[in-house]
Amino acid sequence: MNKYELIGTPILSNEWDVYTTDENGNSVLTDSYSVTITMAFHPTDGIAPDFTKSIVSTSTNPQTGTEVNAQRQQEVLDFIAYINA
């Protein structure tokens, strides 16, 4: 039995570019971008209150939209499995 149920659909923030720092301390744009996925949960014990959790998903520009969607969905499913373990 699950301890937590996902309430509704996860909410995605605006995507942002990912930067790194080179050996000279300069900020350099990578081929990656990230989004924050916020999920709302309902504990099934009837005692604890509902809560939200946010995770950051990072994708790369060469990925297709379908691949990015599948990656994000898997990250949500993985988190749900983690908190219900």
N, CA, C and O atoms as a printed pandas DataFrame, in Angstrom:
     atom_number atom_name residue_name chain_id  residue_number  x_coord  y_coord  z_coord
0              1         N          MET        A               1    0.839   -1.181    0.000
1              2        CA          MET        A               1    0.000    0.000    0.000
2              3         C          MET        A               1    0.889    1.252    0.000
3              4         O          MET        A               1    1.886    1.323    0.719
4              5         N          ASN        A               2    0.513    2.207   -0.802
5              6        CA          ASN        A               2    1.270    3.458   -0.880
6              7         C          ASN        A               2    1.038    4.307    0.356
7              8         O          ASN        A               2   -0.070    4.374    0.888
8              9         N          LYS        A               3    2.112    4.959    0.806
9             10        CA          LYS        A               3    2.022    5.891    1.919
10            11         C          LYS        A               3    1.604    7.282    1.446
11            12         O          LYS        A               3    1.040    8.067    2.208
12            13         N          TYR        A               4    1.891    7.576    0.170
13            14        CA          TYR        A               4    1.618    8.906   -0.380
14            15         C          TYR        A               4    1.016    8.776   -1.773
15            16         O          TYR        A               4    1.417    7.920   -2.561
16            17         N          GLU        A               5    0.059    9.629   -2.060
17            18        CA          GLU        A               5   -0.574    9.684   -3.381
18            19         C          GLU        A               5   -0.294   11.046   -3.999
19            20         O          GLU        A               5   -0.344   12.074   -3.324
20            21         N          LEU        A               6   -0.001   11.036   -5.288
21            22        CA          LEU        A               6    0.200   12.275   -6.019
22            23         C          LEU        A               6   -1.148   12.952   -6.216
23            24         O          LEU        A               6   -2.115   12.314   -6.631
24            25         N          ILE        A               7   -1.208   14.242   -5.919
25            26        CA          ILE        A               7   -2.432   15.025   -6.110
26            27         C          ILE        A               7   -2.293   15.792   -7.414
27            28         O          ILE        A               7   -1.405   16.636   -7.534
28            29         N          GLY        A               8   -3.134   15.527   -8.376
29            30        CA          GLY        A               8   -3.125   16.283   -9.625
30            31         C          GLY        A               8   -1.893   16.032  -10.467
31            32         O          GLY        A               8   -1.220   15.012  -10.318
32            33         N          THR        A               9   -1.604   16.961  -11.344
33            34        CA          THR        A               9   -0.503   16.876  -12.291
34            35         C          THR        A               9    0.675   17.703  -11.789
35            36         O          THR        A               9    0.482   18.831  -11.336
36            37         N          PRO        A              10    1.902   17.158  -11.862
37            38        CA          PRO        A              10    3.068   17.958  -11.467
38            39         C          PRO        A              10    3.142   19.259  -12.271
39            40         O          PRO        A              10    2.779   19.299  -13.447
40            41         N          ILE        A              11    3.611   20.306  -11.623
41            42        CA          ILE        A              11    3.713   21.635  -12.234
42            43         C          ILE        A              11    5.166   21.882  -12.616
43            44         O          ILE        A              11    6.074   21.669  -11.813
44            45         N          LEU        A              12    5.378   22.331  -13.848
45            46        CA          LEU        A              12    6.722   22.632  -14.334
46            47         C          LEU        A              12    6.973   24.129  -14.295
47            48         O          LEU        A              12    6.112   24.922  -14.674
48            49         N          SER        A              13    8.159   24.512  -13.835
49            50        CA          SER        A              13    8.556   25.919  -13.881
50            51         C          SER        A              13    9.013   26.240  -15.296
51            52         O          SER        A              13    9.050   25.360  -16.156
52            53         N          ASN        A              14    9.357   27.482  -15.531
53            54        CA          ASN        A              14    9.999   27.849  -16.794
54            55         C          ASN        A              14   11.361   27.174  -16.860
55            56         O          ASN        A              14   12.037   27.019  -15.842
56            57         N          GLU        A              15   11.754   26.780  -18.045
57            58        CA          GLU        A              15   13.064   26.169  -18.223
58            59         C          GLU        A              15   14.145   27.245  -18.167
59            60         O          GLU        A              15   13.907   28.402  -18.515
60            61         N          TRP        A              16   15.336   26.846  -17.726
61            62        CA          TRP        A              16   16.468   27.772  -17.711
62            63         C          TRP        A              16   17.716   27.063  -18.218
63            64         O          TRP        A              16   17.879   25.853  -18.057
64            65         N          ASP        A              17   18.596   27.854  -18.836
65            66        CA          ASP        A              17   19.860   27.329  -19.354
66            67         C          ASP        A              17   20.777   26.974  -18.198
67            68         O          ASP        A              17   20.723   27.584  -17.130
68            69         N          VAL        A              18   21.618   25.981  -18.429
69            70        CA          VAL        A              18   22.594   25.558  -17.435
70            71         C          VAL        A              18   23.963   26.081  -17.856
71            72         O          VAL        A              18   24.378   25.915  -19.003
72            73         N          TYR        A              19   24.648   26.706  -16.928
73            74        CA          TYR        A              19   25.985   27.254  -17.168
74            75         C          TYR        A              19   26.991   26.507  -16.309
75            76         O          TYR        A              19   26.641   25.926  -15.282
76            77         N          THR        A              20   28.231   26.531  -16.740
77            78        CA          THR        A              20   29.340   25.994  -15.966
78            79         C          THR        A              20   30.420   27.071  -15.910
79            80         O          THR        A              20   30.322   28.092  -16.590
80            81         N          THR        A              21   31.431   26.842  -15.113
81            82        CA          THR        A              21   32.528   27.793  -15.002
82            83         C          THR        A              21   33.780   27.179  -15.614
83            84         O          THR        A              21   34.149   26.052  -15.281
84            85         N          ASP        A              22   34.438   27.920  -16.512
85            86        CA          ASP        A              22   35.657   27.403  -17.125
86            87         C          ASP        A              22   36.853   27.642  -16.217
87            88         O          ASP        A              22   36.716   28.195  -15.126
88            89         N          GLU        A              23   38.031   27.219  -16.679
89            90        CA          GLU        A              23   39.242   27.308  -15.865
90            91         C          GLU        A              23   39.646   28.743  -15.538
91            92         O          GLU        A              23   40.444   28.967  -14.627
92            93         N          ASN        A              24   39.103   29.720  -16.274
93            94        CA          ASN        A              24   39.403   31.127  -16.013
94            95         C          ASN        A              24   38.340   31.796  -15.145
95            96         O          ASN        A              24   38.403   32.998  -14.887
96            97         N          GLY        A              25   37.371   31.011  -14.700
97            98        CA          GLY        A              25   36.313   31.565  -13.860
98            99         C          GLY        A              25   35.178   32.200  -14.643
99           100         O          GLY        A              25   34.305   32.848  -14.065
100          101         N          ASN        A              26   35.189   32.016  -15.960
101          102        CA          ASN        A              26   34.128   32.576  -16.800
102          103         C          ASN        A              26   32.924   31.646  -16.838
103          104         O          ASN        A              26   33.078   30.425  -16.823
104          105         N          SER        A              27   31.750   32.212  -16.886
105          106        CA          SER        A              27   30.516   31.451  -17.007
106          107         C          SER        A              27   30.323   31.047  -18.469
107          108         O          SER        A              27   30.369   31.887  -19.367
108          109         N          VAL        A              28   30.104   29.743  -18.696
109          110        CA          VAL        A              28   29.996   29.205  -20.051
110          111         C          VAL        A              28   28.679   28.441  -20.169
111          112         O          VAL        A              28   28.354   27.600  -19.331
112          113         N          LEU        A              29   27.927   28.752  -21.228
113          114        CA          LEU        A              29   26.667   28.069  -21.501
114          115         C          LEU        A              29   26.925   26.632  -21.920
115          116         O          LEU        A              29   27.775   26.375  -22.773
116          117         N          THR        A              30   26.186   25.678  -21.318
117          118        CA          THR        A              30   26.294   24.270  -21.703
118          119         C          THR        A              30   25.178   23.938  -22.680
119          120         O          THR        A              30   24.399   24.817  -23.048
120          121         N          ASP        A              31   25.091   22.692  -23.102
121          122        CA          ASP        A              31   23.996   22.276  -23.983
122          123         C          ASP        A              31   22.840   21.689  -23.174
123          124         O          ASP        A              31   22.027   20.931  -23.702
124          125         N          SER        A              32   22.774   22.042  -21.897
125          126        CA          SER        A              32   21.736   21.526  -21.011
126          127         C          SER        A              32   20.803   22.630  -20.554
127          128         O          SER        A              32   21.142   23.813  -20.586
128          129         N          TYR        A              33   19.625   22.215  -20.131
129          130        CA          TYR        A              33   18.667   23.135  -19.532
130          131         C          TYR        A              33   17.897   22.392  -18.455
131          132         O          TYR        A              33   17.781   21.167  -18.505
132          133         N          SER        A              34   17.374   23.116  -17.490
133          134        CA          SER        A              34   16.699   22.510  -16.348
134          135         C          SER        A              34   15.314   23.087  -16.162
135          136         O          SER        A              34   14.984   24.153  -16.683
136          137         N          VAL        A              35   14.514   22.360  -15.407
137          138        CA          VAL        A              35   13.171   22.784  -15.036
138          139         C          VAL        A              35   12.909   22.243  -13.634
139          140         O          VAL        A              35   13.375   21.158  -13.288
140          141         N          THR        A              36   12.171   22.989  -12.836
141          142        CA          THR        A              36   11.755   22.503  -11.528
142          143         C          THR        A              36   10.376   21.882  -11.676
143          144         O          THR        A              36    9.463   22.499  -12.224
144          145         N          ILE        A              37   10.230   20.656  -11.182
145          146        CA          ILE        A              37    8.957   19.948  -11.202
146          147         C          ILE        A              37    8.425   19.933   -9.766
147          148         O          ILE        A              37    9.062   19.377   -8.871
148          149         N          THR        A              38    7.264   20.541   -9.552
149          150        CA          THR        A              38    6.665   20.591   -8.222
150          151         C          THR        A              38    5.474   19.650   -8.181
151          152         O          THR        A              38    4.577   19.711   -9.022
152          153         N          MET        A              39    5.489   18.775   -7.179
153          154        CA          MET        A              39    4.449   17.767   -7.021
154          155         C          MET        A              39    3.752   17.956   -5.675
155          156         O          MET        A              39    4.390   18.299   -4.680
156          157         N          ALA        A              40    2.460   17.732   -5.656
157          158        CA          ALA        A              40    1.690   17.789   -4.414
158          159         C          ALA        A              40    1.320   16.363   -4.020
159          160         O          ALA        A              40    0.932   15.556   -4.865
160          161         N          PHE        A              41    1.445   16.063   -2.728
161          162        CA          PHE        A              41    1.176   14.718   -2.224
162          163         C          PHE        A              41    0.172   14.737   -1.088
163          164         O          PHE        A              41    0.079   15.693   -0.318
164          165         N          HIS        A              42   -0.572   13.650   -1.013
165          166        CA          HIS        A              42   -1.520   13.426    0.071
166          167         C          HIS        A              42   -1.097   12.156    0.805
167          168         O          HIS        A              42   -1.086   11.079    0.208
168          169         N          PRO        A              43   -0.747   12.261    2.098
169          170        CA          PRO        A              43   -0.424   11.061    2.874
170          171         C          PRO        A              43   -1.692   10.222    3.069
171          172         O          PRO        A              43   -2.755   10.759    3.382
172          173         N          THR        A              44   -1.574    8.932    2.887
173          174        CA          THR        A              44   -2.742    8.058    2.978
174          175         C          THR        A              44   -3.084    7.655    4.411
175          176         O          THR        A              44   -4.088    6.981    4.639
176          177         N          ASP        A              45   -2.254    8.064    5.383
177          178        CA          ASP        A              45   -2.521    7.682    6.769
178          179         C          ASP        A              45   -3.622    8.510    7.423
179          180         O          ASP        A              45   -4.085    8.183    8.516
180          181         N          GLY        A              46   -4.042    9.586    6.751
181          182        CA          GLY        A              46   -5.094   10.428    7.308
182          183         C          GLY        A              46   -4.649   11.284    8.481
183          184         O          GLY        A              46   -5.471   11.962    9.097
184          185         N          ILE        A              47   -3.373   11.265    8.795
185          186        CA          ILE        A              47   -2.854   12.026    9.942
186          187         C          ILE        A              47   -2.012   13.212    9.474
187          188         O          ILE        A              47   -2.259   14.356    9.857
188          189         N          ALA        A              48   -1.032   12.925    8.652
189          190        CA          ALA        A              48   -0.120   13.971    8.186
190          191         C          ALA        A              48   -0.828   14.877    7.180
191          192         O          ALA        A              48   -1.752   14.439    6.494
192          193         N          PRO        A              49   -0.397   16.144    7.089
193          194        CA          PRO        A              49   -1.012   17.060    6.121
194          195         C          PRO        A              49   -0.469   16.827    4.711
195          196         O          PRO        A              49    0.578   16.205    4.531
196          197         N          ASP        A              50   -1.189   17.330    3.727
197          198        CA          ASP        A              50   -0.701   17.323    2.349
198          199         C          ASP        A              50    0.583   18.148    2.294
199          200         O          ASP        A              50    0.784   19.049    3.109
200          201         N          PHE        A              51    1.443   17.838    1.336
201          202        CA          PHE        A              51    2.688   18.583    1.205
202          203         C          PHE        A              51    3.116   18.616   -0.250
203          204         O          PHE        A              51    2.598   17.866   -1.078
204          205         N          THR        A              52    4.079   19.499   -0.561
205          206        CA          THR        A              52    4.647   19.567   -1.900
206          207         C          THR        A              52    6.137   19.253   -1.841
207          208         O          THR        A              52    6.790   19.435   -0.814
208          209         N          LYS        A              53    6.647   18.786   -2.946
209          210        CA          LYS        A              53    8.070   18.509   -3.098
210          211         C          LYS        A              53    8.467   18.931   -4.495
211          212         O          LYS        A              53    7.740   18.672   -5.454
212          213         N          SER        A              54    9.618   19.580   -4.620
213          214        CA          SER        A              54   10.131   19.997   -5.921
214          215         C          SER        A              54   11.428   19.265   -6.217
215          216         O          SER        A              54   12.272   19.078   -5.341
216          217         N          ILE        A              55   11.569   18.858   -7.465
217          218        CA          ILE        A              55   12.815   18.250   -7.935
218          219         C          ILE        A              55   13.251   19.008   -9.190
219          220         O          ILE        A              55   12.423   19.593   -9.887
220          221         N          VAL        A              56   14.543   18.994   -9.470
221          222        CA          VAL        A              56   15.076   19.645  -10.663
222          223         C          VAL        A              56   15.406   18.567  -11.685
223          224         O          VAL        A              56   16.101   17.597  -11.381
224          225         N          SER        A              57   14.905   18.747  -12.889
225          226        CA          SER        A              57   15.164   17.830  -13.994
226          227         C          SER        A              57   16.030   18.556  -15.016
227          228         O          SER        A              57   15.692   19.654  -15.458
228          229         N          THR        A              58   17.142   17.941  -15.387
229          230        CA          THR        A              58   18.053   18.537  -16.364
230          231         C          THR        A              58   18.070   17.693  -17.628
231          232         O          THR        A              58   18.243   16.476  -17.570
232          233         N          SER        A              59   17.891   18.343  -18.763
233          234        CA          SER        A              59   17.882   17.685  -20.064
234          235         C          SER        A              59   18.934   18.335  -20.947
235          236         O          SER        A              59   19.488   19.381  -20.606
236          237         N          THR        A              60   19.203   17.706  -22.084
237          238        CA          THR        A              60   20.173   18.265  -23.021
238          239         C          THR        A              60   19.487   18.649  -24.323
239          240         O          THR        A              60   18.474   18.063  -24.703
240          241         N          ASN        A              61   20.048   19.636  -24.994
241          242        CA          ASN        A              61   19.473   20.121  -26.245
242          243         C          ASN        A              61   19.315   19.038  -27.314
243          244         O          ASN        A              61   18.343   19.088  -28.068
244          245         N          PRO        A              62   20.231   18.053  -27.418
245          246        CA          PRO        A              62   20.044   17.028  -28.457
246          247         C          PRO        A              62   18.827   16.111  -28.237
247          248         O          PRO        A              62   18.400   15.426  -29.166
248          249         N          GLN        A              63   18.270   16.093  -27.022
249          250        CA          GLN        A              63   17.112   15.244  -26.767
250          251         C          GLN        A              63   15.887   15.781  -27.508
251          252         O          GLN        A              63   15.717   16.990  -27.661
252          253         N          THR        A              64   15.046   14.865  -27.959
253          254        CA          THR        A              64   13.787   15.264  -28.578
254          255         C          THR        A              64   12.779   15.614  -27.491
255          256         O          THR        A              64   12.976   15.270  -26.326
256          257         N          GLY        A              65   11.713   16.288  -27.865
257          258        CA          GLY        A              65   10.660   16.615  -26.911
258          259         C          GLY        A              65   10.075   15.370  -26.272
259          260         O          GLY        A              65    9.784   15.360  -25.076
260          261         N          THR        A              66    9.902   14.323  -27.062
261          262        CA          THR        A              66    9.375   13.059  -26.546
262          263         C          THR        A              66   10.327   12.458  -25.517
263          264         O          THR        A              66    9.888   11.948  -24.486
264          265         N          GLU        A              67   11.615   12.518  -25.792
265          266        CA          GLU        A              67   12.612   11.996  -24.847
266          267         C          GLU        A              67   12.610   12.795  -23.547
267          268         O          GLU        A              67   12.698   12.219  -22.462
268          269         N          VAL        A              68   12.510   14.116  -23.651
269          270        CA          VAL        A              68   12.478   14.971  -22.457
270          271         C          VAL        A              68   11.225   14.672  -21.630
271          272         O          VAL        A              68   11.304   14.547  -20.408
272          273         N          ASN        A              69   10.077   14.559  -22.287
273          274        CA          ASN        A              69    8.839   14.249  -21.570
274          275         C          ASN        A              69    8.935   12.908  -20.857
275          276         O          ASN        A              69    8.512   12.786  -19.707
276          277         N          ALA        A              70    9.491   11.892  -21.534
277          278        CA          ALA        A              70    9.652   10.573  -20.926
278          279         C          ALA        A              70   10.609   10.629  -19.744
279          280         O          ALA        A              70   10.374    9.985  -18.721
280          281         N          GLN        A              71   11.689   11.400  -19.880
281          282        CA          GLN        A              71   12.662   11.539  -18.792
282          283         C          GLN        A              71   12.002   12.169  -17.569
283          284         O          GLN        A              71   12.164   11.681  -16.451
284          285         N          ARG        A              72   11.261   13.249  -17.784
285          286        CA          ARG        A              72   10.614   13.937  -16.670
286          287         C          ARG        A              72    9.567   13.047  -16.013
287          288         O          ARG        A              72    9.469   13.009  -14.787
288          289         N          GLN        A              73    8.787   12.335  -16.811
289          290        CA          GLN        A              73    7.789   11.422  -16.259
290          291         C          GLN        A              73    8.460   10.344  -15.415
291          292         O          GLN        A              73    7.971   10.007  -14.337
292          293         N          GLN        A              74    9.573    9.803  -15.896
293          294        CA          GLN        A              74   10.291    8.775  -15.149
294          295         C          GLN        A              74   10.836    9.327  -13.837
295          296         O          GLN        A              74   10.806    8.632  -12.821
296          297         N          GLU        A              75   11.333   10.560  -13.839
297          298        CA          GLU        A              75   11.846   11.164  -12.613
298          299         C          GLU        A              75   10.726   11.344  -11.586
299          300         O          GLU        A              75   10.951   11.153  -10.391
300          301         N          VAL        A              76    9.529   11.706  -12.034
301          302        CA          VAL        A              76    8.381   11.818  -11.131
302          303         C          VAL        A              76    8.038   10.439  -10.572
303          304         O          VAL        A              76    7.853   10.290   -9.364
304          305         N          LEU        A              77    7.953    9.431  -11.438
305          306        CA          LEU        A              77    7.635    8.072  -10.984
306          307         C          LEU        A              77    8.693    7.539  -10.024
307          308         O          LEU        A              77    8.363    6.877   -9.040
308          309         N          ASP        A              78    9.964    7.824  -10.307
309          310        CA          ASP        A              78   11.045    7.397   -9.423
310          311         C          ASP        A              78   10.915    8.042   -8.045
311          312         O          ASP        A              78   11.137    7.385   -7.028
312          313         N          PHE        A              79   10.555    9.330   -8.007
313          314        CA          PHE        A              79   10.409    9.998   -6.714
314          315         C          PHE        A              79    9.231    9.411   -5.938
315          316         O          PHE        A              79    9.327    9.199   -4.729
316          317         N          ILE        A              80    8.127    9.151   -6.625
317          318        CA          ILE        A              80    6.961    8.554   -5.962
318          319         C          ILE        A              80    7.335    7.179   -5.385
319          320         O          ILE        A              80    6.965    6.857   -4.257
320          321         N          ALA        A              81    8.057    6.388   -6.150
321          322        CA          ALA        A              81    8.496    5.072   -5.657
322          323         C          ALA        A              81    9.424    5.235   -4.450
323          324         O          ALA        A              81    9.345    4.461   -3.495
324          325         N          TYR        A              82   10.294    6.233   -4.493
325          326        CA          TYR        A              82   11.223    6.489   -3.390
326          327         C          TYR        A              82   10.493    6.822   -2.089
327          328         O          TYR        A              82   10.818    6.268   -1.039
328          329         N          ILE        A              83    9.513    7.720   -2.151
329          330        CA          ILE        A              83    8.851    8.104   -0.903
330          331         C          ILE        A              83    7.875    7.048   -0.408
331          332         O          ILE        A              83    7.463    7.077    0.751
332          333         N          ASN        A              84    7.503    6.118   -1.276
333          334        CA          ASN        A              84    6.601    5.039   -0.865
334          335         C          ASN        A              84    7.348    3.764   -0.476
335          336         O          ASN        A              84    6.726    2.765   -0.116
336          337         N          ALA        A              85    8.679    3.797   -0.547
337          338        CA          ALA        A              85    9.477    2.598   -0.204
338          339         C          ALA        A              85    9.493    2.357    1.295
339          340         O          ALA        A              85   10.111    1.400    1.760
